[in-house]
Amino acid sequence: MLSTGALRAHLLAAGLAGPVATSREDSLRSYRLFAARDPRVMLGIDPGWAWNERELLSLMADRCGVSRDPGQVTGTDVIDPERTLSALDAFAERLRVAAASGAPVLLGTGHPRRLLGFYAVLADALSAAGCLVLTPAQGRCIDITTRFGVRMCNLDYVRGVALVREPGVRGAGREPGAHTHSPLPVRAVLETLAESGGPLPGLVVGDHGWVCGAGQLGIEAIGPGGTDDPALFVGEAEGRVSVAVPLADTARPSSYLPLTRYVLNRACLSQ
């Protein structure tokens, strides 16, 4: 069993909290773009409130622990590990409730290189607890708009976790999946479920557009977000995202596995 103190130490040592790899400049740029309703940083959230840059900075200071000083415009950003631990406990509670009720669950990631292993272990545990891990729309083509134009991707699943791949890339030992912030993959999955009459997820677990896109459509969603991801925390503040965990998403994949053990233990899902 991983204690709270041991996990706090791990968060700091691995750069998941404390000083993180995200620069202050990148975080402030994201807040400016979000205030301007730039779709590149909205992640599928359509805010009900008008958020300006100062309000976003204050929100991120409250939810993540970044400096609320607008005059601090350089350096590395900071995540308060105590806020991460508190959010992980809330994250675990939502997993526990879903498992206790046998709710269908959907897991998806726009960060497959970093976070696929984290979600895959959660998928295994939820399945073992009796939850239906949903995997619809396998192979569906999705056109995702990027700053470089429209990118065609295919929806795929690895160990019960949804992701997107570039066309022609598939199979063990190959590219683990493409990085994306888009909410289009989760919308495609939910559309397929609705059209087929299949069960909709009672809980979506993921990051970026997976969480925000699902939450915006009224489905309970939980997941991690960095200091340059204000959409998740706005979604949480407005009641669209159930739990947003402040967490750096640029560390080595193995760095996230202790978090998996911690939340599964808290959720009474340890195998």
C-alpha positions in Angstrom: 0.0 0.0 0.0 1.4 3.4 -1.0 1.0 6.0 1.8 -0.1 9.6 1.2 3.4 10.7 2.3 5.1 8.3 -0.1 3.0 9.4 -3.0 3.6 13.1 -2.2 7.3 12.4 -2.3 6.9 10.6 -5.6 4.9 13.4 -7.1 7.7 15.8 -6.4 10.6 13.5 -7.3 9.0 12.6 -10.7 8.0 16.2 -11.6 4.3 15.4 -11.5 3.8 18.1 -9.0 5.9 20.9 -7.5 8.0 22.6 -10.2 6.8 21.1 -13.5 8.1 21.0 -17.0 5.4 23.4 -18.3 6.7 26.9 -18.6 4.9 29.9 -17.1 4.9 31.4 -20.6 3.0 28.4 -22.0 0.4 28.5 -19.1 -0.3 32.2 -19.5 -0.6 31.8 -23.2 -3.2 29.1 -22.7 -5.2 31.4 -20.4 -5.1 34.2 -23.0 -6.3 31.9 -25.7 -9.0 30.4 -23.5 -10.2 33.9 -22.6 -10.4 34.6 -26.3 -12.4 31.3 -26.8 -9.7 29.9 -29.1 -10.9 26.3 -30.0 -7.3 25.0 -29.7 -7.5 25.2 -25.9 -11.2 24.8 -25.2 -11.0 21.0 -25.5 -14.7 20.8 -26.1 -15.9 22.9 -23.2 -18.3 25.7 -23.9 -18.1 27.9 -20.8 -21.3 29.3 -19.4 -19.4 32.2 -17.8 -17.2 34.8 -19.4 -13.7 34.1 -18.1 -11.0 36.7 -18.5 -7.3 36.2 -18.1 -7.1 37.4 -14.5 -10.1 35.2 -13.5 -8.4 32.2 -15.2 -5.2 32.8 -13.4 -7.0 33.0 -10.1 -8.9 29.8 -10.8 -5.7 28.0 -11.7 -4.0 29.3 -8.6 -6.9 27.9 -6.5 -7.2 24.5 -8.3 -3.5 23.8 -9.2 -1.4 26.1 -7.0 0.2 28.2 -9.7 1.3 31.7 -8.7 -1.5 34.1 -8.9 0.9 37.0 -9.5 0.2 38.3 -13.1 3.6 39.9 -13.0 5.3 36.5 -12.9 5.6 35.8 -16.6 8.7 33.5 -16.9 10.2 30.4 -15.4 8.6 27.1 -14.6 5.1 26.7 -13.3 4.2 24.9 -10.1 1.5 22.4 -9.0 0.8 22.1 -5.3 1.1 18.4 -4.4 -1.5 18.8 -1.7 -4.1 19.8 -4.3 -3.1 16.8 -6.4 -3.5 14.4 -3.5 -6.9 15.8 -2.7 -8.1 15.5 -6.3 -6.7 12.0 -6.5 -8.8 11.1 -3.5 -11.9 12.5 -5.2 -10.9 10.7 -8.4 -10.7 7.4 -6.5 -14.1 8.0 -4.9 -15.7 8.4 -8.4 -14.1 5.1 -9.4 -15.4 3.4 -6.3 -19.0 4.6 -6.9 -18.8 3.5 -10.6 -17.5 0.1 -9.6 -20.1 -0.3 -6.8 -22.9 0.4 -9.2 -21.5 -1.6 -12.1 -21.7 1.5 -14.3 -20.5 1.3 -18.0 -17.2 3.2 -18.3 -15.3 4.7 -21.1 -11.6 5.4 -20.9 -9.7 7.5 -23.5 -6.5 9.4 -23.8 -5.0 12.1 -26.0 -1.6 11.4 -24.3 -1.1 7.7 -25.2 2.7 7.9 -25.0 2.6 9.1 -21.4 -0.7 7.9 -19.9 -1.9 4.8 -21.7 -0.5 2.5 -19.0 -2.2 4.5 -16.2 -5.6 4.2 -17.8 -5.1 0.6 -18.9 -4.6 -0.6 -15.3 -7.8 1.3 -14.3 -9.7 -0.4 -17.1 -8.5 -3.8 -16.0 -9.6 -3.1 -12.4 -13.0 -1.7 -13.4 -13.7 -4.6 -15.6 -12.7 -7.0 -12.8 -15.2 -5.2 -10.5 -18.0 -5.8 -13.0 -18.1 -2.6 -15.0 -18.6 -2.9 -18.7 -15.6 -1.2 -20.3 -17.0 0.3 -23.5 -15.0 0.0 -26.8 -17.4 1.2 -29.6 -16.5 2.6 -33.0 -13.3 0.7 -33.5 -11.6 1.8 -36.6 -13.9 4.8 -37.2 -12.2 7.6 -39.2 -12.2 11.0 -37.5 -11.0 14.2 -39.2 -9.3 16.3 -36.5 -8.4 19.9 -37.2 -4.9 21.0 -36.1 -2.8 24.1 -36.7 -1.3 22.3 -39.6 -4.7 21.5 -41.2 -7.1 18.6 -41.0 -5.5 15.3 -39.9 -7.3 12.1 -40.5 -7.1 9.6 -37.7 -8.6 6.2 -36.8 -10.2 5.4 -33.5 -8.5 2.4 -31.8 -8.4 0.7 -28.4 -5.5 -0.7 -26.4 -6.4 -2.7 -23.3 -9.8 -1.0 -23.2 -8.4 2.5 -23.6 -9.5 4.6 -26.6 -7.0 6.6 -28.6 -6.5 7.7 -32.2 -3.9 6.6 -34.6 -2.6 7.9 -37.9 -3.9 5.8 -40.8 -1.9 2.6 -41.4 -0.4 2.6 -38.0 -1.6 -0.3 -35.8 -0.4 -3.3 -33.8 1.8 -4.2 -30.8 5.3 -2.7 -30.9 4.2 0.1 -33.2 3.3 3.8 -32.6 1.2 3.8 -29.4 -1.1 6.5 -30.7 -1.4 10.1 -31.6 -1.3 13.1 -29.3 -4.5 15.1 -29.5 -6.5 17.7 -27.5 -9.6 17.2 -29.7 -13.1 16.4 -28.3 -14.1 14.8 -31.7 -13.0 11.3 -30.7 -15.3 11.1 -27.6 -18.1 12.7 -29.6 -17.7 10.0 -32.3 -17.8 7.3 -29.6 -20.9 8.6 -27.9 -22.6 9.1 -31.3 -21.9 5.5 -32.2 -23.3 4.3 -28.8 -26.4 6.4 -29.2 -27.1 5.2 -32.8 -26.6 1.5 -31.8 -28.8 1.8 -28.8 -26.0 0.6 -26.6 -25.4 1.7 -23.1 -23.9 5.2 -22.6 -21.1 5.5 -20.1 -21.9 6.3 -16.6 -18.3 7.6 -16.2 -15.7 8.7 -18.6 -12.1 8.6 -17.5 -9.5 10.4 -19.5 -7.7 13.7 -20.4 -8.0 16.7 -22.7 -10.9 16.4 -25.1 -12.1 13.0 -23.7 -13.0 14.6 -20.4 -14.1 18.0 -21.5 -16.0 16.7 -24.5 -17.9 14.1 -22.4 -18.5 16.6 -19.6 -19.9 19.2 -22.0 -22.4 16.6 -23.1 -23.6 15.9 -19.6 -21.7 12.7 -18.9 -19.8 12.4 -15.7 -16.1 12.8 -16.5 -12.9 12.8 -14.5 -9.2 13.1 -15.3 -5.8 14.9 -15.0 -4.9 18.3 -16.4 -1.8 20.4 -16.4 -1.2 24.0 -15.6 -1.7 24.9 -19.3 -5.1 23.0 -19.5 -7.5 25.6 -18.1 -10.5 23.9 -19.8 -10.6 21.0 -17.4 -10.6 23.3 -14.4 -13.2 25.7 -15.9 -15.3 22.6 -16.6 -14.9 21.5 -13.0 -15.7 25.0 -11.7 -18.9 25.2 -13.8 -20.0 21.6 -12.9 -19.3 19.9 -16.2 -16.2 18.0 -15.1 -16.6 16.0 -11.9 -12.9 15.9 -10.9 -9.9 17.6 -12.5 -6.6 16.4 -11.1 -3.8 18.9 -11.3 -0.9 16.8 -12.7 1.9 17.2 -15.1 1.3 15.1 -18.2 4.9 15.2 -19.6 6.7 12.7 -17.3 7.9 9.2 -18.1 5.0 6.6 -18.4 6.3 4.6 -15.4 6.0 7.7 -13.2 2.2 7.4 -13.3 1.9 3.8 -12.1 2.3 4.6 -8.4 -0.7 7.0 -8.8 -2.7 4.1 -10.3 -1.9 1.9 -7.3 -2.9 4.7 -4.9 -6.3 5.5 -6.5 -7.1 1.8 -6.8 -6.4 1.2 -3.2 -8.5 4.3 -2.2 -11.3 3.0 -4.4 -11.1 -0.5 -2.9 -10.3 -1.9 -6.3 -6.8 -3.2 -5.7 -6.2 -6.6 -7.3 
